[in-house]
Amino acid sequence: MRQEEIQALNDKVRQESAFVSRLRDEIHRLIVGQEYLVDRLLVGLLANGHVLLEGVPGLAKTLSVSTLAKGIRATFHRIQFTPDLLPADLVGTQIFNPRDSSFSVKKGPIFANVILADEINRAPAKVQSALLEAMQERQVTIGEETFMLPDLFLVLATQNPIEQEGTYALPEAQVDRFMLKLKITYPNKKEEQEILRRMAHVDRNIEIKAVITPEEILRARKLVDQIYLDEKLETYIVDLVMATREPEAYKLNLKSYIEYGASPRGTINLTLAAKAYAFLQGRGYVTPQDVKKIGLDVLRHRVIITYEAEADEVTTEDIINKVFDTVVVP
């Protein structure tokens, strides 16, 4: 791509990404701090990728997702996952009509633009499988009929890393369907004080307005696809993923710690997420820093560690950070 073409794309992205600051400002009317969380939710929205949020209770995971949904003029459903949940509670079911002995379809809450799957690891495997079809195929099967989900369809799931009693581990196949896995941490002292001032009221009535439409998001996604990615950066992304599979080829002494490396879906999602992150910065091209900023969130749930790594207290994050520190940046 020629320099003038990149400049024209840059100008177009700067103009089209104006809605991002409107949405961000609206979210921050209710959410204090959590820049990392809000940015990654926007990346998922722009890159058409589902997001898994992990953190202890009370860190505004659910509130952030519902606030994002309210900021978009779109349908939103919150589904509380519980051990007694059935697939029909999620996707819908067929209702028998005794008058004419016919069946009619009653659609479930999955038919919405933004889905908050709260405490996703509390539902049994058959419910998680039903969600898996919806996430991957963008369609739902009820009886013998298949129904397409909306063009704008985003699953934002939360899970609690503590209180594992009564939970079901997410299958690796399902975890891999999430573009990003976020680790949410506590706010700092200044943010905590601002949370106190803003939220410690019996009657806290902060109305969130819809500031963008699904059409604007779908238009922005087309522009995200056009964002320029240099061939050297393509090689860099592939090298990062390959280093999780063949660490010794990149002079990394990690072979005994890695059971399985990242899948090709990791390569695709790292590319899309880097493009979406560049869009958020108002740029029409991807930099190595974009890849580094978003890389840990894309890869942390795609690298499976060995028992030896657990014994040596080496985490997935340690391995991925080592990969980023070692693989040569173009």
Secondary structure, 3 states (H helix, E strand, C coil): CCHHHHHHHHHHHHHHCHHHHHHHHHHCCCCCCCHHHHHHHHHHHHHCCEEEEECCCCCCHHHHHHHHHHHECCCEEEEECCCCCCHHHHHEEEEEECCCCEEEEEECCCCCCEEEEECHHHCCHHHHHHHHHHHHHCEEEECCEEEECCCCCEEEEEECCCCCCCCCCCCHHHHCCEEEEEECCCCCHHHHHHHHHHHCCCCCCCCCCCCECHHHHHHHHHHHHHCECCHHHHHHHHHHHHHHHCHHHHCCCCHHHEEECCCHHHHHHHHHHHHHHHHHCCCCECCHHHHHHHHHHHHCCCCEECHHHHHCCCCHHHHHHHHHHHCCCC
